[in-house]
Amino acid sequence: MVVRAWRTLVDLMCIRRDWSRARGQLAAMTERELQDFGMTRSEIAYELKKPVRWK
């Protein structure tokens, strides 16, 4: 039981780290790069405000 709880905690920390990294990359993109993805700055701002969710 304890091992499972620790594993869940580690998994959650890894997911949060990955999301944090992706959000940082989105925030650092130029307008041209965003256009290539078909996204606007406001869509990025919306995504950055979303909470990180567990599976």
C-alpha positions in Angstrom: 0.0 0.0 0.0 2.8 2.4 0.9 4.8 1.6 -2.2 1.7 2.2 -4.3 1.2 5.6 -2.7 4.8 6.6 -3.3 4.6 5.4 -6.9 1.5 7.5 -7.4 3.2 10.6 -5.9 6.3 10.1 -8.2 4.0 9.7 -11.2 2.2 12.9 -10.4 5.5 14.8 -9.9 6.7 13.6 -13.3 3.4 14.7 -15.0 3.6 18.1 -13.4 7.2 18.5 -14.5 6.4 17.6 -18.1 3.4 20.0 -18.2 5.5 22.7 -16.7 8.2 22.2 -19.3 5.6 22.2 -22.1 3.9 25.4 -20.8 7.3 27.1 -20.6 8.0 26.2 -24.2 4.6 27.5 -25.3 5.1 30.8 -23.4 8.5 31.3 -25.1 7.3 30.9 -28.7 7.3 33.8 -31.1 4.2 34.9 -32.9 5.5 33.3 -36.1 5.9 29.9 -34.3 2.4 30.2 -32.9 1.1 30.8 -36.4 2.8 27.7 -37.6 0.8 25.8 -35.0 -2.4 27.6 -35.8 -2.6 29.1 -32.3 -3.0 32.6 -31.0 -1.4 34.3 -28.0 -4.8 34.3 -26.2 -5.2 30.5 -26.7 -1.7 30.0 -25.2 -2.7 32.2 -22.2 -5.8 30.1 -21.8 -3.8 26.9 -21.8 -1.2 28.3 -19.4 -3.9 29.1 -16.8 -5.4 25.6 -16.9 -4.6 23.5 -13.8 -2.5 20.4 -14.2 -4.8 17.4 -13.9 -4.1 13.9 -12.7 -4.9 11.2 -15.3 
